Amino acid sequence: MRHRTGLVSVGSLLFLLTATTLAPALAQDPPAAAAEAAAPSAWADTAELAYVVTSGNSQSSTLGFKNTLTWKVAPSTFELKAGGIRVETTDRVVVTGPTIGETSTTSAENYFLAGRYDHTLSPKTFWFAGSGWERNRFAGIDHRYTGFGGVGNVWHDSDHLKFRTDYAVTFTAQEDVISDPAVDDTFVGLRFSWKYLHKFNDSTSYGNDLVLDENLGETSDWRGDMVNWLTVAMTKRVALKVSLQWLYDNQPSLGSVTETIDVVPPVGLTTVTYQLDKLDTVFTTSLVINL
């Protein structure tokens, strides 16, 4: 049976995990702390924005955004990511008799927020910790909170090629749009991930990010998230970016449809539940602004 344990409270505690991981970096000897205070903090921010509108016989709007805020002072790095996408479509419907009206519906929507702290142990190894939240109601997820911590390896780090792998223990608390009593909504898991970046020249870069999550309580319940992206710089601060994301869930959440039952009298409604698709794909074209 599913065990409800106060997901909002659990999620709040998980988000505190990122802040608490900063404590080791702040608890330094006075000389080291003074030296670090004298050096300027390396803040960087990258924003992505995509917006598409159609009108006339077909009316729809798509808004997508991502933002990555980074603080880096050796040997530590903190990264905060936020983003989302929302698609709305307008359809014509009969209001009364021959009168035609319009109704707007949301056909795709998902949001996420994640923070991560990294601390370098050697040129090839590091440890990290963080937490995240996401919402994707069309994939059956109302709220998903995740806390994680582990170690990683840097396999290549140059101006033109970067590649690293991560290995982490995770804790997940999930609330589905449609509750499934046969599935536990809190579980401990393992995560493997990598980040790959290849700069072909000063203006063109390719990247591949992969995350694989395994539920240790039920090994058939695993998820994958892979993003391939390509950026082409137009100026020093502005670039165009295209990306293709694959979201895979081997045990997806439940969905539902409501249908009308014609009986005389009366007319009734019935709801049918079903298992959602395992794979979602998201293709995005966006404008990137480096601040």
Buried (B, 14 or more C-beta within 10 A) or exposed (E): EBEEEEBEEBBEBBBEBBEEBBEEBEEEEEEEEEEBEEEEEEEEEBBBEBEEEEEEEEBBBBBBBBBBBBBBBEEBBBBBBBBBBBBBBBEEEEEEEEEEEEEEEEEBBBBBBBBBBBBBEEEEEBBBBBBBBBBBBBBBBBBBBBBBBBEBBBEEEEEEEBBBBBEBEBBBBBBBBBBBEEBBBBBEBBBBBBBBBBBEEEEEBEBBBBBBBBBEEEEEBBBBBBBBBBBEBEEEEEBEBEBEBBBBBBBBBBBEEEEEEEEEEEEEEEEEEEEBEEEBEBEBEBBBBBE
